[in-house]
Amino acid sequence: MNVFPRILAAAALVTAVACAVEGAPVAQQAARPQTVQAAQTVTKAKKKFKIGIDDITPMGEKTEKVGVGFPIIVTFDRDVPDKAAVESVLQVEAEQPVEGAWRWVSPRKVIYRTKTYWKPYQKVLFKALLSEIPGNEKAKNVSRRFAVGAKHVSLVDTRKHVMKVYRNGKLAKKIPISAGRGGLVRNGVDVYLTTSGVHLTMGKKAVETMTSSWMGVTDPKDPRYYKEEIPWAVRISDSGEYVHQSFGDYQYLGRSNQSHGCVRATPAGAKWFYQISQRGDVVKIVGTKRKLQWNNGWSYWQLNWTQWKKGSALRTAQS
């Protein structure tokens, strides 16, 4: 059973990459750090808040297991007037604690990321004690428990044309791949290059429809037009990058880069990767000149820890 939902467009889309899907991107669905007591920074707001939670990512422990890089994404039902007050009542309690921090990415969305990856095979409890915010006493408190699965870290080397998948620190499989070939520059960015950086898996589909509409080509008579049903597609960015089965051209796998930006794999390798993938698994890509932007999908590990913490409203309130 595929437990990955369609991912809502969570972050601002970066310049599109070629493996664009038909329709909207795959869908997204929620922390005070585990040991940090931040309540002393609560803003004593006198006005009524009426703030509630609209959505939490990932899903609960009974629905999915997540990878060790997973973020907790909380979307509120309206713009937050006092981010420090709200952030101070968000709690994260892990069975195997690791330092973490919140970062606000919009007036109503905040994301929790850890300093290092979560420990595998544990439960993490998120609680939002919204009724403790002055002026928001009638709000409903919310909680969700997440289940962390195996530690999957994949290294994609676009120069050696291979993806090495590590499970709990041990090499599980080497898969011949073909990455983005480059050659289509838009606004100074070669959108045919695969982005280098730390990606997270965001969702997957057994068959994904990919089209040329991302570059404005919708006429089937145009030689650049394509509409393909691609098997075993695992999304790793908002700009259309996937790890998926190569649509033919198997002779290039392990030898050269020929894709429009995605990581193409062998049929057996792509199916295996699809089957083990959990949302929040780590996919590190190296070897290209195009850098992954931190807000392209769930690419939050592109920011170092100091940079990430600067997005906390509590940090701002203390400084």
WOHU-V363524 format. One record per residue. N is the residue number from 0. OMEGA is omega as a letter, one per 40 degrees, with the letter a starting at -180 (999 if undefined). Layout:
n->N omega->OMEGA
n->N omega->OMEGA
//
This chain:
n->0 omega->a
n->1 omega->a
n->2 omega->a
n->3 omega->i
n->4 omega->i
n->5 omega->a
n->6 omega->i
n->7 omega->i
n->8 omega->a
n->9 omega->a
n->10 omega->i
n->11 omega->a
n->12 omega->i
n->13 omega->i
n->14 omega->a
n->15 omega->i
n->16 omega->a
n->17 omega->a
n->18 omega->a
n->19 omega->a
n->20 omega->i
n->21 omega->a
n->22 omega->a
n->23 omega->i
n->24 omega->a
n->25 omega->a
n->26 omega->a
n->27 omega->i
n->28 omega->999
n->29 omega->999
n->30 omega->h
n->31 omega->i
n->32 omega->a
n->33 omega->a
n->34 omega->a
n->35 omega->i
n->36 omega->a
n->37 omega->a
n->38 omega->a
n->39 omega->a
n->40 omega->a
n->41 omega->i
n->42 omega->a
n->43 omega->a
n->44 omega->i
n->45 omega->a
n->46 omega->i
n->47 omega->a
n->48 omega->a
n->49 omega->a
n->50 omega->i
n->51 omega->a
n->52 omega->a
n->53 omega->a
n->54 omega->i
n->55 omega->i
n->56 omega->e
n->57 omega->i
n->58 omega->a
n->59 omega->a
n->60 omega->a
n->61 omega->a
n->62 omega->a
n->63 omega->i
n->64 omega->a
n->65 omega->i
n->66 omega->a
n->67 omega->i
n->68 omega->a
n->69 omega->i
n->70 omega->i
n->71 omega->a
n->72 omega->a
n->73 omega->i
n->74 omega->a
n->75 omega->a
n->76 omega->i
n->77 omega->i
n->78 omega->a
n->79 omega->a
n->80 omega->a
n->81 omega->a
n->82 omega->a
n->83 omega->i
n->84 omega->a
n->85 omega->a
n->86 omega->a
n->87 omega->i
n->88 omega->i
n->89 omega->a
n->90 omega->i
n->91 omega->a
n->92 omega->a
n->93 omega->i
n->94 omega->i
n->95 omega->a
n->96 omega->i
n->97 omega->a
n->98 omega->i
n->99 omega->a
n->100 omega->i
n->101 omega->i
n->102 omega->i
n->103 omega->a
n->104 omega->i
n->105 omega->a
n->106 omega->a
n->107 omega->a
n->108 omega->i
n->109 omega->a
n->110 omega->i
n->111 omega->i
n->112 omega->i
n->113 omega->i
n->114 omega->i
n->115 omega->a
n->116 omega->i
n->117 omega->i
n->118 omega->a
n->119 omega->i
n->120 omega->i
n->121 omega->i
n->122 omega->i
n->123 omega->a
n->124 omega->i
n->125 omega->i
n->126 omega->i
n->127 omega->a
n->128 omega->a
n->129 omega->a
n->130 omega->i
n->131 omega->i
n->132 omega->i
n->133 omega->a
n->134 omega->a
n->135 omega->a
n->136 omega->a
n->137 omega->a
n->138 omega->i
n->139 omega->i
n->140 omega->a
n->141 omega->i
n->142 omega->i
n->143 omega->i
n->144 omega->i
n->145 omega->i
n->146 omega->i
n->147 omega->a
n->148 omega->i
n->149 omega->i
n->150 omega->i
n->151 omega->i
n->152 omega->a
n->153 omega->i
n->154 omega->i
n->155 omega->i
n->156 omega->a
n->157 omega->i
n->158 omega->i
n->159 omega->i
n->160 omega->i
n->161 omega->i
n->162 omega->i
n->163 omega->a
n->164 omega->a
n->165 omega->i
n->166 omega->a
n->167 omega->i
n->168 omega->a
n->169 omega->a
n->170 omega->a
n->171 omega->a
n->172 omega->i
n->173 omega->a
n->174 omega->i
n->175 omega->a
n->176 omega->i
n->177 omega->a
n->178 omega->a
n->179 omega->a
n->180 omega->a
n->181 omega->i
n->182 omega->i
n->183 omega->a
n->184 omega->i
n->185 omega->a
n->186 omega->i
n->187 omega->a
n->188 omega->i
n->189 omega->a
n->190 omega->i
n->191 omega->i
n->192 omega->i
n->193 omega->a
n->194 omega->i
n->195 omega->i
n->196 omega->a
n->197 omega->i
n->198 omega->i
n->199 omega->i
n->200 omega->a
n->201 omega->a
n->202 omega->a
n->203 omega->i
n->204 omega->i
n->205 omega->i
n->206 omega->i
n->207 omega->i
n->208 omega->i
n->209 omega->a
n->210 omega->i
n->211 omega->a
n->212 omega->a
n->213 omega->i
n->214 omega->i
n->215 omega->a
n->216 omega->a
n->217 omega->a
n->218 omega->a
n->219 omega->i
n->220 omega->i
n->221 omega->a
n->222 omega->i
n->223 omega->a
n->224 omega->i
n->225 omega->i
n->226 omega->a
n->227 omega->i
n->228 omega->a
n->229 omega->a
n->230 omega->i
n->231 omega->a
n->232 omega->i
n->233 omega->a
n->234 omega->i
n->235 omega->i
n->236 omega->i
n->237 omega->a
n->238 omega->i
n->239 omega->i
n->240 omega->i
n->241 omega->i
n->242 omega->a
n->243 omega->i
n->244 omega->i
n->245 omega->i
n->246 omega->a
n->247 omega->i
n->248 omega->a
n->249 omega->a
n->250 omega->a
n->251 omega->a
n->252 omega->a
n->253 omega->a
n->254 omega->a
n->255 omega->a
n->256 omega->a
n->257 omega->a
n->258 omega->i
n->259 omega->i
n->260 omega->i
n->261 omega->i
n->262 omega->i
n->263 omega->a
n->264 omega->i
n->265 omega->i
n->266 omega->a
n->267 omega->a
n->268 omega->a
n->269 omega->i
n->270 omega->i
n->271 omega->a
n->272 omega->i
n->273 omega->a
n->274 omega->a
n->275 omega->a
n->276 omega->i
n->277 omega->i
n->278 omega->a
n->279 omega->i
n->280 omega->a
n->281 omega->i
n->282 omega->i
n->283 omega->i
n->284 omega->a
n->285 omega->i
n->286 omega->i
n->287 omega->a
n->288 omega->a
n->289 omega->a
n->290 omega->i
n->291 omega->i
n->292 omega->a
n->293 omega->a
n->294 omega->i
n->295 omega->a
n->296 omega->a
n->297 omega->a
n->298 omega->a
n->299 omega->i
n->300 omega->i
n->301 omega->i
n->302 omega->i
n->303 omega->a
n->304 omega->i
n->305 omega->i
n->306 omega->a
n->307 omega->a
n->308 omega->i
n->309 omega->i
n->310 omega->i
n->311 omega->i
n->312 omega->i
n->313 omega->i
n->314 omega->i
n->315 omega->a
n->316 omega->a
n->317 omega->a
n->318 omega->999
//
